[in-house]
Amino acid sequence: MRVVDMQKEVDNWISQFEEGYWQPLSMLARMTEEVGELAREINHLYGQKPKKPGEKEGDIALELADILFIIICMANSMGLDLEKAFTDMMEKYRRRDSKRWTPKKDPSL
């Protein structure tokens, strides 16, 4: 699914409710909560904090998707085109960082 399609799907979902999009600071707080949930799952899997006995297994992919959802909400509420922003950002990294890292010998790897 293209980013523009994701933005439209989220907008269609949000638009069915009177409340609509939250204010930017509320969405930022929500994103912070979601990033915290992702950090908790990463820490349980790769860090030094084991899960509590009986605590159910989390899903890192779903936590990332929650973050993506709120990012899309923020972009939609501000009228931002995330697909264009992503393209521009990747071009920035290609220009700025192309010599920064050690390339693989075989680019297909």
Phi and psi restraints in degrees (range 20) as a CNS / XPLOR table:
assign (resid 1 and name C) (resid 2 and name N)
       (resid 2 and name CA) (resid 2 and name C) 1.0 -74.9 20.0 2
assign (resid 2 and name N) (resid 2 and name CA)
       (resid 2 and name C) (resid 3 and name N) 1.0 155.4 20.0 2
assign (resid 2 and name C) (resid 3 and name N)
       (resid 3 and name CA) (resid 3 and name C) 1.0 -59.9 20.0 2
assign (resid 3 and name N) (resid 3 and name CA)
       (resid 3 and name C) (resid 4 and name N) 1.0 -40.9 20.0 2
assign (resid 3 and name C) (resid 4 and name N)
       (resid 4 and name CA) (resid 4 and name C) 1.0 -60.4 20.0 2
assign (resid 4 and name N) (resid 4 and name CA)
       (resid 4 and name C) (resid 5 and name N) 1.0 -35.9 20.0 2
assign (resid 4 and name C) (resid 5 and name N)
       (resid 5 and name CA) (resid 5 and name C) 1.0 -69.3 20.0 2
assign (resid 5 and name N) (resid 5 and name CA)
       (resid 5 and name C) (resid 6 and name N) 1.0 -38.7 20.0 2
assign (resid 5 and name C) (resid 6 and name N)
       (resid 6 and name CA) (resid 6 and name C) 1.0 -63.2 20.0 2
assign (resid 6 and name N) (resid 6 and name CA)
       (resid 6 and name C) (resid 7 and name N) 1.0 -42.9 20.0 2
assign (resid 6 and name C) (resid 7 and name N)
       (resid 7 and name CA) (resid 7 and name C) 1.0 -61.9 20.0 2
assign (resid 7 and name N) (resid 7 and name CA)
       (resid 7 and name C) (resid 8 and name N) 1.0 -40.7 20.0 2
assign (resid 7 and name C) (resid 8 and name N)
       (resid 8 and name CA) (resid 8 and name C) 1.0 -67.5 20.0 2
assign (resid 8 and name N) (resid 8 and name CA)
       (resid 8 and name C) (resid 9 and name N) 1.0 -42.0 20.0 2
assign (resid 8 and name C) (resid 9 and name N)
       (resid 9 and name CA) (resid 9 and name C) 1.0 -62.9 20.0 2
assign (resid 9 and name N) (resid 9 and name CA)
       (resid 9 and name C) (resid 10 and name N) 1.0 -43.9 20.0 2
assign (resid 9 and name C) (resid 10 and name N)
       (resid 10 and name CA) (resid 10 and name C) 1.0 -63.7 20.0 2
assign (resid 10 and name N) (resid 10 and name CA)
       (resid 10 and name C) (resid 11 and name N) 1.0 -42.6 20.0 2
assign (resid 10 and name C) (resid 11 and name N)
       (resid 11 and name CA) (resid 11 and name C) 1.0 -63.2 20.0 2
assign (resid 11 and name N) (resid 11 and name CA)
       (resid 11 and name C) (resid 12 and name N) 1.0 -41.4 20.0 2
assign (resid 11 and name C) (resid 12 and name N)
       (resid 12 and name CA) (resid 12 and name C) 1.0 -60.5 20.0 2
assign (resid 12 and name N) (resid 12 and name CA)
       (resid 12 and name C) (resid 13 and name N) 1.0 -40.8 20.0 2
assign (resid 12 and name C) (resid 13 and name N)
       (resid 13 and name CA) (resid 13 and name C) 1.0 -68.1 20.0 2
assign (resid 13 and name N) (resid 13 and name CA)
       (resid 13 and name C) (resid 14 and name N) 1.0 -49.1 20.0 2
assign (resid 13 and name C) (resid 14 and name N)
       (resid 14 and name CA) (resid 14 and name C) 1.0 -64.4 20.0 2
assign (resid 14 and name N) (resid 14 and name CA)
       (resid 14 and name C) (resid 15 and name N) 1.0 -36.8 20.0 2
assign (resid 14 and name C) (resid 15 and name N)
       (resid 15 and name CA) (resid 15 and name C) 1.0 -67.0 20.0 2
assign (resid 15 and name N) (resid 15 and name CA)
       (resid 15 and name C) (resid 16 and name N) 1.0 -13.6 20.0 2
assign (resid 15 and name C) (resid 16 and name N)
       (resid 16 and name CA) (resid 16 and name C) 1.0 -80.1 20.0 2
assign (resid 16 and name N) (resid 16 and name CA)
       (resid 16 and name C) (resid 17 and name N) 1.0 -5.8 20.0 2
assign (resid 16 and name C) (resid 17 and name N)
       (resid 17 and name CA) (resid 17 and name C) 1.0 -112.2 20.0 2
assign (resid 17 and name N) (resid 17 and name CA)
       (resid 17 and name C) (resid 18 and name N) 1.0 139.5 20.0 2
assign (resid 17 and name C) (resid 18 and name N)
       (resid 18 and name CA) (resid 18 and name C) 1.0 -57.4 20.0 2
assign (resid 18 and name N) (resid 18 and name CA)
       (resid 18 and name C) (resid 19 and name N) 1.0 -37.1 20.0 2
assign (resid 18 and name C) (resid 19 and name N)
       (resid 19 and name CA) (resid 19 and name C) 1.0 -66.7 20.0 2
assign (resid 19 and name N) (resid 19 and name CA)
       (resid 19 and name C) (resid 20 and name N) 1.0 -29.7 20.0 2
assign (resid 19 and name C) (resid 20 and name N)
       (resid 20 and name CA) (resid 20 and name C) 1.0 61.9 20.0 2
assign (resid 20 and name N) (resid 20 and name CA)
       (resid 20 and name C) (resid 21 and name N) 1.0 -151.6 20.0 2
assign (resid 20 and name C) (resid 21 and name N)
       (resid 21 and name CA) (resid 21 and name C) 1.0 -73.3 20.0 2
assign (resid 21 and name N) (resid 21 and name CA)
       (resid 21 and name C) (resid 22 and name N) 1.0 146.3 20.0 2
assign (resid 21 and name C) (resid 22 and name N)
       (resid 22 and name CA) (resid 22 and name C) 1.0 -74.2 20.0 2
assign (resid 22 and name N) (resid 22 and name CA)
       (resid 22 and name C) (resid 23 and name N) 1.0 168.0 20.0 2
assign (resid 22 and name C) (resid 23 and name N)
       (resid 23 and name CA) (resid 23 and name C) 1.0 -67.3 20.0 2
assign (resid 23 and name N) (resid 23 and name CA)
       (resid 23 and name C) (resid 24 and name N) 1.0 152.5 20.0 2
assign (resid 23 and name C) (resid 24 and name N)
       (resid 24 and name CA) (resid 24 and name C) 1.0 -53.1 20.0 2
assign (resid 24 and name N) (resid 24 and name CA)
       (resid 24 and name C) (resid 25 and name N) 1.0 -42.1 20.0 2
assign (resid 24 and name C) (resid 25 and name N)
       (resid 25 and name CA) (resid 25 and name C) 1.0 -67.3 20.0 2
assign (resid 25 and name N) (resid 25 and name CA)
       (resid 25 and name C) (resid 26 and name N) 1.0 -35.0 20.0 2
assign (resid 25 and name C) (resid 26 and name N)
       (resid 26 and name CA) (resid 26 and name C) 1.0 -66.3 20.0 2
assign (resid 26 and name N) (resid 26 and name CA)
       (resid 26 and name C) (resid 27 and name N) 1.0 -40.1 20.0 2
assign (resid 26 and name C) (resid 27 and name N)
       (resid 27 and name CA) (resid 27 and name C) 1.0 -67.7 20.0 2
assign (resid 27 and name N) (resid 27 and name CA)
       (resid 27 and name C) (resid 28 and name N) 1.0 -36.5 20.0 2
assign (resid 27 and name C) (resid 28 and name N)
       (resid 28 and name CA) (resid 28 and name C) 1.0 -63.6 20.0 2
assign (resid 28 and name N) (resid 28 and name CA)
       (resid 28 and name C) (resid 29 and name N) 1.0 -41.5 20.0 2
assign (resid 28 and name C) (resid 29 and name N)
       (resid 29 and name CA) (resid 29 and name C) 1.0 -62.1 20.0 2
assign (resid 29 and name N) (resid 29 and name CA)
       (resid 29 and name C) (resid 30 and name N) 1.0 -41.7 20.0 2
assign (resid 29 and name C) (resid 30 and name N)
       (resid 30 and name CA) (resid 30 and name C) 1.0 -62.4 20.0 2
assign (resid 30 and name N) (resid 30 and name CA)
       (resid 30 and name C) (resid 31 and name N) 1.0 -42.2 20.0 2
assign (resid 30 and name C) (resid 31 and name N)
       (resid 31 and name CA) (resid 31 and name C) 1.0 -62.9 20.0 2
assign (resid 31 and name N) (resid 31 and name CA)
       (resid 31 and name C) (resid 32 and name N) 1.0 -39.9 20.0 2
assign (resid 31 and name C) (resid 32 and name N)
       (resid 32 and name CA) (resid 32 and name C) 1.0 -60.9 20.0 2
assign (resid 32 and name N) (resid 32 and name CA)
       (resid 32 and name C) (resid 33 and name N) 1.0 -41.9 20.0 2
assign (resid 32 and name C) (resid 33 and name N)
       (resid 33 and name CA) (resid 33 and name C) 1.0 -60.5 20.0 2
assign (resid 33 and name N) (resid 33 and name CA)
       (resid 33 and name C) (resid 34 and name N) 1.0 -45.3 20.0 2
assign (resid 33 and name C) (resid 34 and name N)
       (resid 34 and name CA) (resid 34 and name C) 1.0 -65.7 20.0 2
assign (resid 34 and name N) (resid 34 and name CA)
       (resid 34 and name C) (resid 35 and name N) 1.0 -39.6 20.0 2
assign (resid 34 and name C) (resid 35 and name N)
       (resid 35 and name CA) (resid 35 and name C) 1.0 -64.3 20.0 2
assign (resid 35 and name N) (resid 35 and name CA)
       (resid 35 and name C) (resid 36 and name N) 1.0 -36.9 20.0 2
assign (resid 35 and name C) (resid 36 and name N)
       (resid 36 and name CA) (resid 36 and name C) 1.0 -62.0 20.0 2
assign (resid 36 and name N) (resid 36 and name CA)
       (resid 36 and name C) (resid 37 and name N) 1.0 -40.9 20.0 2
assign (resid 36 and name C) (resid 37 and name N)
       (resid 37 and name CA) (resid 37 and name C) 1.0 -64.7 20.0 2
assign (resid 37 and name N) (resid 37 and name CA)
       (resid 37 and name C) (resid 38 and name N) 1.0 -39.5 20.0 2
assign (resid 37 and name C) (resid 38 and name N)
       (resid 38 and name CA) (resid 38 and name C) 1.0 -63.3 20.0 2
assign (resid 38 and name N) (resid 38 and name CA)
       (resid 38 and name C) (resid 39 and name N) 1.0 -44.8 20.0 2
assign (resid 38 and name C) (resid 39 and name N)
       (resid 39 and name CA) (resid 39 and name C) 1.0 -59.7 20.0 2
assign (resid 39 and name N) (resid 39 and name CA)
       (resid 39 and name C) (resid 40 and name N) 1.0 -39.7 20.0 2
assign (resid 39 and name C) (resid 40 and name N)
       (resid 40 and name CA) (resid 40 and name C) 1.0 -61.5 20.0 2
assign (resid 40 and name N) (resid 40 and name CA)
       (resid 40 and name C) (resid 41 and name N) 1.0 -45.6 20.0 2
assign (resid 40 and name C) (resid 41 and name N)
       (resid 41 and name CA) (resid 41 and name C) 1.0 -66.3 20.0 2
assign (resid 41 and name N) (resid 41 and name CA)
       (resid 41 and name C) (resid 42 and name N) 1.0 -42.3 20.0 2
assign (resid 41 and name C) (resid 42 and name N)
       (resid 42 and name CA) (resid 42 and name C) 1.0 -61.6 20.0 2
assign (resid 42 and name N) (resid 42 and name CA)
       (resid 42 and name C) (resid 43 and name N) 1.0 -42.5 20.0 2
assign (resid 42 and name C) (resid 43 and name N)
       (resid 43 and name CA) (resid 43 and name C) 1.0 -64.7 20.0 2
assign (resid 43 and name N) (resid 43 and name CA)
       (resid 43 and name C) (resid 44 and name N) 1.0 -38.5 20.0 2
assign (resid 43 and name C) (resid 44 and name N)
       (resid 44 and name CA) (resid 44 and name C) 1.0 -66.2 20.0 2
assign (resid 44 and name N) (resid 44 and name CA)
       (resid 44 and name C) (resid 45 and name N) 1.0 -40.1 20.0 2
assign (resid 44 and name C) (resid 45 and name N)
       (resid 45 and name CA) (resid 45 and name C) 1.0 -81.3 20.0 2
assign (resid 45 and name N) (resid 45 and name CA)
       (resid 45 and name C) (resid 46 and name N) 1.0 -39.8 20.0 2
assign (resid 45 and name C) (resid 46 and name N)
       (resid 46 and name CA) (resid 46 and name C) 1.0 -119.9 20.0 2
assign (resid 46 and name N) (resid 46 and name CA)
       (resid 46 and name C) (resid 47 and name N) 1.0 -11.6 20.0 2
assign (resid 46 and name C) (resid 47 and name N)
       (resid 47 and name CA) (resid 47 and name C) 1.0 -98.1 20.0 2
assign (resid 47 and name N) (resid 47 and name CA)
       (resid 47 and name C) (resid 48 and name N) 1.0 -159.7 20.0 2
assign (resid 47 and name C) (resid 48 and name N)
       (resid 48 and name CA) (resid 48 and name C) 1.0 -105.4 20.0 2
assign (resid 48 and name N) (resid 48 and name CA)
       (resid 48 and name C) (resid 49 and name N) 1.0 13.1 20.0 2
assign (resid 48 and name C) (resid 49 and name N)
       (resid 49 and name CA) (resid 49 and name C) 1.0 -109.2 20.0 2
assign (resid 49 and name N) (resid 49 and name CA)
       (resid 49 and name C) (resid 50 and name N) 1.0 99.9 20.0 2
assign (resid 49 and name C) (resid 50 and name N)
       (resid 50 and name CA) (resid 50 and name C) 1.0 -71.0 20.0 2
assign (resid 50 and name N) (resid 50 and name CA)
       (resid 50 and name C) (resid 51 and name N) 1.0 157.0 20.0 2
assign (resid 50 and name C) (resid 51 and name N)
       (resid 51 and name CA) (resid 51 and name C) 1.0 -67.1 20.0 2
assign (resid 51 and name N) (resid 51 and name CA)
       (resid 51 and name C) (resid 52 and name N) 1.0 154.0 20.0 2
assign (resid 51 and name C) (resid 52 and name N)
       (resid 52 and name CA) (resid 52 and name C) 1.0 -70.9 20.0 2
assign (resid 52 and name N) (resid 52 and name CA)
       (resid 52 and name C) (resid 53 and name N) 1.0 151.6 20.0 2
assign (resid 52 and name C) (resid 53 and name N)
       (resid 53 and name CA) (resid 53 and name C) 1.0 -55.6 20.0 2
assign (resid 53 and name N) (resid 53 and name CA)
       (resid 53 and name C) (resid 54 and name N) 1.0 131.0 20.0 2
assign (resid 53 and name C) (resid 54 and name N)
       (resid 54 and name CA) (resid 54 and name C) 1.0 83.3 20.0 2
assign (resid 54 and name N) (resid 54 and name CA)
       (resid 54 and name C) (resid 55 and name N) 1.0 -5.8 20.0 2
assign (resid 54 and name C) (resid 55 and name N)
       (resid 55 and name CA) (resid 55 and name C) 1.0 -72.9 20.0 2
assign (resid 55 and name N) (resid 55 and name CA)
       (resid 55 and name C) (resid 56 and name N) 1.0 130.2 20.0 2
assign (resid 55 and name C) (resid 56 and name N)
       (resid 56 and name CA) (resid 56 and name C) 1.0 -71.1 20.0 2
assign (resid 56 and name N) (resid 56 and name CA)
       (resid 56 and name C) (resid 57 and name N) 1.0 154.3 20.0 2
assign (resid 56 and name C) (resid 57 and name N)
       (resid 57 and name CA) (resid 57 and name C) 1.0 -70.3 20.0 2
assign (resid 57 and name N) (resid 57 and name CA)
       (resid 57 and name C) (resid 58 and name N) 1.0 136.6 20.0 2
assign (resid 57 and name C) (resid 58 and name N)
       (resid 58 and name CA) (resid 58 and name C) 1.0 -88.7 20.0 2
assign (resid 58 and name N) (resid 58 and name CA)
       (resid 58 and name C) (resid 59 and name N) 1.0 177.8 20.0 2
assign (resid 58 and name C) (resid 59 and name N)
       (resid 59 and name CA) (resid 59 and name C) 1.0 -131.9 20.0 2
assign (resid 59 and name N) (resid 59 and name CA)
       (resid 59 and name C) (resid 60 and name N) 1.0 105.1 20.0 2
assign (resid 59 and name C) (resid 60 and name N)
       (resid 60 and name CA) (resid 60 and name C) 1.0 -61.0 20.0 2
assign (resid 60 and name N) (resid 60 and name CA)
       (resid 60 and name C) (resid 61 and name N) 1.0 -39.4 20.0 2
assign (resid 60 and name C) (resid 61 and name N)
       (resid 61 and name CA) (resid 61 and name C) 1.0 -61.2 20.0 2
assign (resid 61 and name N) (resid 61 and name CA)
       (resid 61 and name C) (resid 62 and name N) 1.0 -41.7 20.0 2
assign (resid 61 and name C) (resid 62 and name N)
       (resid 62 and name CA) (resid 62 and name C) 1.0 -68.7 20.0 2
assign (resid 62 and name N) (resid 62 and name CA)
       (resid 62 and name C) (resid 63 and name N) 1.0 -35.2 20.0 2
assign (resid 62 and name C) (resid 63 and name N)
       (resid 63 and name CA) (resid 63 and name C) 1.0 -65.0 20.0 2
assign (resid 63 and name N) (resid 63 and name CA)
       (resid 63 and name C) (resid 64 and name N) 1.0 -41.7 20.0 2
assign (resid 63 and name C) (resid 64 and name N)
       (resid 64 and name CA) (resid 64 and name C) 1.0 -63.8 20.0 2
assign (resid 64 and name N) (resid 64 and name CA)
       (resid 64 and name C) (resid 65 and name N) 1.0 -39.3 20.0 2
assign (resid 64 and name C) (resid 65 and name N)
       (resid 65 and name CA) (resid 65 and name C) 1.0 -65.0 20.0 2
assign (resid 65 and name N) (resid 65 and name CA)
       (resid 65 and name C) (resid 66 and name N) 1.0 -36.5 20.0 2
assign (resid 65 and name C) (resid 66 and name N)
       (resid 66 and name CA) (resid 66 and name C) 1.0 -60.7 20.0 2
assign (resid 66 and name N) (resid 66 and name CA)
       (resid 66 and name C) (resid 67 and name N) 1.0 -41.1 20.0 2
assign (resid 66 and name C) (resid 67 and name N)
       (resid 67 and name CA) (resid 67 and name C) 1.0 -66.0 20.0 2
assign (resid 67 and name N) (resid 67 and name CA)
       (resid 67 and name C) (resid 68 and name N) 1.0 -42.3 20.0 2
assign (resid 67 and name C) (resid 68 and name N)
       (resid 68 and name CA) (resid 68 and name C) 1.0 -60.3 20.0 2
assign (resid 68 and name N) (resid 68 and name CA)
       (resid 68 and name C) (resid 69 and name N) 1.0 -42.0 20.0 2
assign (resid 68 and name C) (resid 69 and name N)
       (resid 69 and name CA) (resid 69 and name C) 1.0 -58.8 20.0 2
assign (resid 69 and name N) (resid 69 and name CA)
       (resid 69 and name C) (resid 70 and name N) 1.0 -47.6 20.0 2
assign (resid 69 and name C) (resid 70 and name N)
       (resid 70 and name CA) (resid 70 and name C) 1.0 -71.2 20.0 2
assign (resid 70 and name N) (resid 70 and name CA)
       (resid 70 and name C) (resid 71 and name N) 1.0 -32.1 20.0 2
assign (resid 70 and name C) (resid 71 and name N)
       (resid 71 and name CA) (resid 71 and name C) 1.0 -62.4 20.0 2
assign (resid 71 and name N) (resid 71 and name CA)
       (resid 71 and name C) (resid 72 and name N) 1.0 -44.0 20.0 2
assign (resid 71 and name C) (resid 72 and name N)
       (resid 72 and name CA) (resid 72 and name C) 1.0 -64.3 20.0 2
assign (resid 72 and name N) (resid 72 and name CA)
       (resid 72 and name C) (resid 73 and name N) 1.0 -41.5 20.0 2
assign (resid 72 and name C) (resid 73 and name N)
       (resid 73 and name CA) (resid 73 and name C) 1.0 -57.8 20.0 2
assign (resid 73 and name N) (resid 73 and name CA)
       (resid 73 and name C) (resid 74 and name N) 1.0 -46.0 20.0 2
assign (resid 73 and name C) (resid 74 and name N)
       (resid 74 and name CA) (resid 74 and name C) 1.0 -61.9 20.0 2
assign (resid 74 and name N) (resid 74 and name CA)
       (resid 74 and name C) (resid 75 and name N) 1.0 -46.2 20.0 2
assign (resid 74 and name C) (resid 75 and name N)
       (resid 75 and name CA) (resid 75 and name C) 1.0 -62.3 20.0 2
assign (resid 75 and name N) (resid 75 and name CA)
       (resid 75 and name C) (resid 76 and name N) 1.0 -45.9 20.0 2
assign (resid 75 and name C) (resid 76 and name N)
       (resid 76 and name CA) (resid 76 and name C) 1.0 -60.6 20.0 2
assign (resid 76 and name N) (resid 76 and name CA)
       (resid 76 and name C) (resid 77 and name N) 1.0 -44.4 20.0 2
assign (resid 76 and name C) (resid 77 and name N)
       (resid 77 and name CA) (resid 77 and name C) 1.0 -64.7 20.0 2
assign (resid 77 and name N) (resid 77 and name CA)
       (resid 77 and name C) (resid 78 and name N) 1.0 -24.1 20.0 2
assign (resid 77 and name C) (resid 78 and name N)
       (resid 78 and name CA) (resid 78 and name C) 1.0 -101.7 20.0 2
assign (resid 78 and name N) (resid 78 and name CA)
       (resid 78 and name C) (resid 79 and name N) 1.0 2.1 20.0 2
assign (resid 78 and name C) (resid 79 and name N)
       (resid 79 and name CA) (resid 79 and name C) 1.0 70.6 20.0 2
assign (resid 79 and name N) (resid 79 and name CA)
       (resid 79 and name C) (resid 80 and name N) 1.0 31.9 20.0 2
assign (resid 79 and name C) (resid 80 and name N)
       (resid 80 and name CA) (resid 80 and name C) 1.0 -95.8 20.0 2
assign (resid 80 and name N) (resid 80 and name CA)
       (resid 80 and name C) (resid 81 and name N) 1.0 143.2 20.0 2
assign (resid 80 and name C) (resid 81 and name N)
       (resid 81 and name CA) (resid 81 and name C) 1.0 -96.3 20.0 2
assign (resid 81 and name N) (resid 81 and name CA)
       (resid 81 and name C) (resid 82 and name N) 1.0 100.0 20.0 2
assign (resid 81 and name C) (resid 82 and name N)
       (resid 82 and name CA) (resid 82 and name C) 1.0 -66.9 20.0 2
assign (resid 82 and name N) (resid 82 and name CA)
       (resid 82 and name C) (resid 83 and name N) 1.0 -31.0 20.0 2
assign (resid 82 and name C) (resid 83 and name N)
       (resid 83 and name CA) (resid 83 and name C) 1.0 -64.6 20.0 2
assign (resid 83 and name N) (resid 83 and name CA)
       (resid 83 and name C) (resid 84 and name N) 1.0 -44.9 20.0 2
assign (resid 83 and name C) (resid 84 and name N)
       (resid 84 and name CA) (resid 84 and name C) 1.0 -65.5 20.0 2
assign (resid 84 and name N) (resid 84 and name CA)
       (resid 84 and name C) (resid 85 and name N) 1.0 -43.1 20.0 2
assign (resid 84 and name C) (resid 85 and name N)
       (resid 85 and name CA) (resid 85 and name C) 1.0 -60.9 20.0 2
assign (resid 85 and name N) (resid 85 and name CA)
       (resid 85 and name C) (resid 86 and name N) 1.0 -40.7 20.0 2
assign (resid 85 and name C) (resid 86 and name N)
       (resid 86 and name CA) (resid 86 and name C) 1.0 -64.5 20.0 2
assign (resid 86 and name N) (resid 86 and name CA)
       (resid 86 and name C) (resid 87 and name N) 1.0 -44.4 20.0 2
assign (resid 86 and name C) (resid 87 and name N)
       (resid 87 and name CA) (resid 87 and name C) 1.0 -60.2 20.0 2
assign (resid 87 and name N) (resid 87 and name CA)
       (resid 87 and name C) (resid 88 and name N) 1.0 -44.9 20.0 2
assign (resid 87 and name C) (resid 88 and name N)
       (resid 88 and name CA) (resid 88 and name C) 1.0 -63.8 20.0 2
assign (resid 88 and name N) (resid 88 and name CA)
       (resid 88 and name C) (resid 89 and name N) 1.0 -40.8 20.0 2
assign (resid 88 and name C) (resid 89 and name N)
       (resid 89 and name CA) (resid 89 and name C) 1.0 -65.0 20.0 2
assign (resid 89 and name N) (resid 89 and name CA)
       (resid 89 and name C) (resid 90 and name N) 1.0 -42.5 20.0 2
assign (resid 89 and name C) (resid 90 and name N)
       (resid 90 and name CA) (resid 90 and name C) 1.0 -64.5 20.0 2
assign (resid 90 and name N) (resid 90 and name CA)
       (resid 90 and name C) (resid 91 and name N) 1.0 -38.1 20.0 2
assign (resid 90 and name C) (resid 91 and name N)
       (resid 91 and name CA) (resid 91 and name C) 1.0 -63.0 20.0 2
assign (resid 91 and name N) (resid 91 and name CA)
       (resid 91 and name C) (resid 92 and name N) 1.0 -40.7 20.0 2
assign (resid 91 and name C) (resid 92 and name N)
       (resid 92 and name CA) (resid 92 and name C) 1.0 -59.1 20.0 2
assign (resid 92 and name N) (resid 92 and name CA)
       (resid 92 and name C) (resid 93 and name N) 1.0 -46.8 20.0 2
assign (resid 92 and name C) (resid 93 and name N)
       (resid 93 and name CA) (resid 93 and name C) 1.0 -65.2 20.0 2
assign (resid 93 and name N) (resid 93 and name CA)
       (resid 93 and name C) (resid 94 and name N) 1.0 -39.5 20.0 2
assign (resid 93 and name C) (resid 94 and name N)
       (resid 94 and name CA) (resid 94 and name C) 1.0 -61.3 20.0 2
assign (resid 94 and name N) (resid 94 and name CA)
       (resid 94 and name C) (resid 95 and name N) 1.0 -42.7 20.0 2
assign (resid 94 and name C) (resid 95 and name N)
       (resid 95 and name CA) (resid 95 and name C) 1.0 -70.8 20.0 2
assign (resid 95 and name N) (resid 95 and name CA)
       (resid 95 and name C) (resid 96 and name N) 1.0 -48.5 20.0 2
assign (resid 95 and name C) (resid 96 and name N)
       (resid 96 and name CA) (resid 96 and name C) 1.0 -75.7 20.0 2
assign (resid 96 and name N) (resid 96 and name CA)
       (resid 96 and name C) (resid 97 and name N) 1.0 -37.2 20.0 2
assign (resid 96 and name C) (resid 97 and name N)
       (resid 97 and name CA) (resid 97 and name C) 1.0 -114.2 20.0 2
assign (resid 97 and name N) (resid 97 and name CA)
       (resid 97 and name C) (resid 98 and name N) 1.0 11.0 20.0 2
assign (resid 97 and name C) (resid 98 and name N)
       (resid 98 and name CA) (resid 98 and name C) 1.0 -63.2 20.0 2
assign (resid 98 and name N) (resid 98 and name CA)
       (resid 98 and name C) (resid 99 and name N) 1.0 -26.6 20.0 2
assign (resid 98 and name C) (resid 99 and name N)
       (resid 99 and name CA) (resid 99 and name C) 1.0 -107.3 20.0 2
assign (resid 99 and name N) (resid 99 and name CA)
       (resid 99 and name C) (resid 100 and name N) 1.0 6.0 20.0 2
assign (resid 99 and name C) (resid 100 and name N)
       (resid 100 and name CA) (resid 100 and name C) 1.0 -78.8 20.0 2
assign (resid 100 and name N) (resid 100 and name CA)
       (resid 100 and name C) (resid 101 and name N) 1.0 -32.9 20.0 2
assign (resid 100 and name C) (resid 101 and name N)
       (resid 101 and name CA) (resid 101 and name C) 1.0 -115.0 20.0 2
assign (resid 101 and name N) (resid 101 and name CA)
       (resid 101 and name C) (resid 102 and name N) 1.0 161.6 20.0 2
assign (resid 101 and name C) (resid 102 and name N)
       (resid 102 and name CA) (resid 102 and name C) 1.0 -81.3 20.0 2
assign (resid 102 and name N) (resid 102 and name CA)
       (resid 102 and name C) (resid 103 and name N) 1.0 116.3 20.0 2
assign (resid 102 and name C) (resid 103 and name N)
       (resid 103 and name CA) (resid 103 and name C) 1.0 -70.6 20.0 2
assign (resid 103 and name N) (resid 103 and name CA)
       (resid 103 and name C) (resid 104 and name N) 1.0 151.7 20.0 2
assign (resid 103 and name C) (resid 104 and name N)
       (resid 104 and name CA) (resid 104 and name C) 1.0 -71.3 20.0 2
assign (resid 104 and name N) (resid 104 and name CA)
       (resid 104 and name C) (resid 105 and name N) 1.0 150.7 20.0 2
assign (resid 104 and name C) (resid 105 and name N)
       (resid 105 and name CA) (resid 105 and name C) 1.0 -65.8 20.0 2
assign (resid 105 and name N) (resid 105 and name CA)
       (resid 105 and name C) (resid 106 and name N) 1.0 -40.6 20.0 2
assign (resid 105 and name C) (resid 106 and name N)
       (resid 106 and name CA) (resid 106 and name C) 1.0 -110.7 20.0 2
assign (resid 106 and name N) (resid 106 and name CA)
       (resid 106 and name C) (resid 107 and name N) 1.0 108.9 20.0 2
assign (resid 106 and name C) (resid 107 and name N)
       (resid 107 and name CA) (resid 107 and name C) 1.0 -61.5 20.0 2
assign (resid 107 and name N) (resid 107 and name CA)
       (resid 107 and name C) (resid 108 and name N) 1.0 -17.2 20.0 2
assign (resid 107 and name C) (resid 108 and name N)
       (resid 108 and name CA) (resid 108 and name C) 1.0 -76.9 20.0 2
assign (resid 108 and name N) (resid 108 and name CA)
       (resid 108 and name C) (resid 109 and name N) 1.0 -9.4 20.0 2
